[in-house]
Amino acid sequence: MKKTPLLNVALSRLIASLGHGDMVVIGDAGLPVPPGVELIDLALTHGIPDFVSTVQVVLSEMQVESHVLAQEILVKQPSALPRLDALSAAGELGRRELLSHDEFKLLSRQARAIVRTGECQPYCNIVLVAGVTF
């Protein structure tokens, strides 16, 4: 049995297959999934699993070089934002880039996969860009 917190087979497989610069999107329940992009659907019901917990578990296995958020998250200020700021300050998320929500959705077309959570706060979406451990 695995020793890390991540137990989801599809998500663990995805992370193990990432190369430098590959992108993984973790999104709220309403983020559209572009045709051709793999969906790993974790959503069970409103708020389960929540966005930040999902990000934290993914970070237990994924080396992240940078991340992208929609600018609108700074306006709406969902309760997830201070937790993302703390992860960023701790060096877990690398450098931050901000795009409009429309640009964020366009960028998601290039993702290896989108992980859908049960999060129902607006703009709780993040692109994680894979780094390297060496």
C-alpha positions as CSV (number, residue, x, y, z in Angstrom):
1,M,0.0,0.0,0.0
2,K,1.2,3.5,-0.7
3,K,2.7,5.6,2.0
4,T,1.7,9.0,0.7
5,P,-1.7,10.5,1.2
6,L,-2.9,10.2,-2.4
7,L,-4.9,7.1,-2.9
8,N,-6.8,7.8,-6.1
9,V,-5.4,5.5,-8.8
10,A,-6.2,7.8,-11.8
11,L,-4.7,10.9,-10.1
12,S,-1.6,9.0,-8.9
13,R,-1.1,7.6,-12.4
14,L,-1.4,11.1,-13.9
15,I,1.2,12.6,-11.6
16,A,3.6,9.7,-12.1
17,S,3.4,10.3,-15.9
18,L,4.0,14.1,-15.8
19,G,7.1,15.7,-17.5
20,H,8.6,19.1,-16.9
21,G,6.1,21.8,-17.9
22,D,3.1,19.5,-18.1
23,M,-0.1,21.1,-16.7
24,V,-2.7,19.7,-14.3
25,V,-5.8,21.7,-13.6
26,I,-7.7,21.3,-10.3
27,G,-11.1,22.9,-10.6
28,D,-14.3,23.6,-8.9
29,A,-17.5,21.7,-9.8
30,G,-18.5,24.2,-12.5
31,L,-15.2,24.5,-14.5
32,P,-15.8,23.3,-18.1
33,V,-13.7,20.4,-19.4
34,P,-12.6,21.0,-23.0
35,P,-13.0,18.1,-25.4
36,G,-10.0,15.9,-25.6
37,V,-8.7,16.7,-22.1
38,E,-8.9,13.9,-19.6
39,L,-11.3,14.4,-16.7
40,I,-10.5,12.9,-13.3
41,D,-13.9,13.5,-11.5
42,L,-13.6,13.4,-7.7
43,A,-16.8,15.4,-7.1
44,L,-19.3,13.6,-4.8
45,T,-21.5,16.5,-3.7
46,H,-21.3,20.2,-2.9
47,G,-18.0,20.8,-1.2
48,I,-16.8,17.2,-1.2
49,P,-13.9,17.0,-1.8
50,D,-13.1,20.6,-1.3
51,F,-10.6,22.5,-3.6
52,V,-7.8,23.2,-1.1
53,S,-7.7,19.7,0.4
54,T,-7.4,18.3,-3.2
55,V,-4.6,20.7,-4.0
56,Q,-2.8,19.8,-0.8
57,V,-3.0,16.0,-1.5
58,V,-1.8,16.5,-5.1
59,L,1.2,18.5,-3.7
60,S,2.1,15.5,-1.6
61,E,3.2,13.8,-4.8
62,M,3.6,16.5,-7.5
63,Q,6.6,18.8,-7.9
64,V,5.2,22.2,-8.9
65,E,7.3,24.8,-10.7
66,S,4.5,27.4,-11.0
67,H,0.8,27.9,-10.9
68,V,-1.9,30.0,-12.6
69,L,-5.0,31.5,-11.1
70,A,-7.8,33.5,-12.6
71,Q,-7.6,37.2,-11.7
72,E,-11.2,37.1,-10.6
73,I,-10.2,35.0,-7.5
74,L,-8.6,38.1,-6.1
75,V,-11.9,40.0,-6.5
76,K,-14.3,37.3,-5.2
77,Q,-11.9,36.4,-2.3
78,P,-13.2,32.8,-1.7
79,S,-12.1,31.3,1.6
80,A,-9.7,29.1,-0.4
81,L,-7.5,32.1,-1.4
82,P,-5.7,32.6,2.0
83,R,-4.9,28.9,2.0
84,L,-3.5,29.1,-1.5
85,D,-1.5,32.2,-0.5
86,A,-0.1,30.2,2.5
87,L,0.9,27.3,0.2
88,S,2.5,29.8,-2.2
89,A,4.4,31.5,0.6
90,A,5.7,28.1,1.8
91,G,7.2,27.5,-1.7
92,E,4.8,24.7,-2.5
93,L,3.3,26.3,-5.6
94,G,6.3,28.1,-7.2
95,R,5.7,31.4,-8.9
96,R,2.2,32.7,-9.6
97,E,0.7,33.9,-12.8
98,L,-2.7,35.6,-13.1
99,L,-4.9,35.4,-16.2
100,S,-8.5,36.4,-16.9
101,H,-11.0,33.6,-16.3
102,D,-11.5,33.3,-20.0
103,E,-7.8,33.0,-20.6
104,F,-7.6,30.5,-17.8
105,K,-10.2,28.3,-19.6
106,L,-8.3,28.6,-22.9
107,L,-5.1,27.5,-21.1
108,S,-6.9,24.5,-19.6
109,R,-7.2,23.1,-23.2
110,Q,-3.5,22.4,-22.9
111,A,-3.7,20.5,-19.6
112,R,-2.9,16.8,-19.4
113,A,-6.0,16.5,-17.2
114,I,-8.6,18.4,-15.2
115,V,-9.4,17.2,-11.7
116,R,-12.9,18.2,-10.8
117,T,-13.6,18.7,-7.1
118,G,-16.9,19.3,-5.3
119,E,-15.9,22.9,-4.6
120,C,-18.7,25.4,-5.1
121,Q,-16.9,28.6,-4.4
122,P,-16.4,30.8,-7.5
123,Y,-13.0,30.8,-9.2
124,C,-11.5,28.0,-7.1
125,N,-9.4,26.7,-10.0
126,I,-5.7,26.4,-10.4
127,V,-3.3,25.2,-13.1
128,L,-0.3,23.4,-11.6
129,V,2.8,23.4,-13.9
130,A,5.1,20.4,-13.2
131,G,8.6,21.0,-12.2
132,V,11.5,18.6,-11.7
133,T,13.0,17.2,-8.6
134,F,16.6,17.5,-9.7
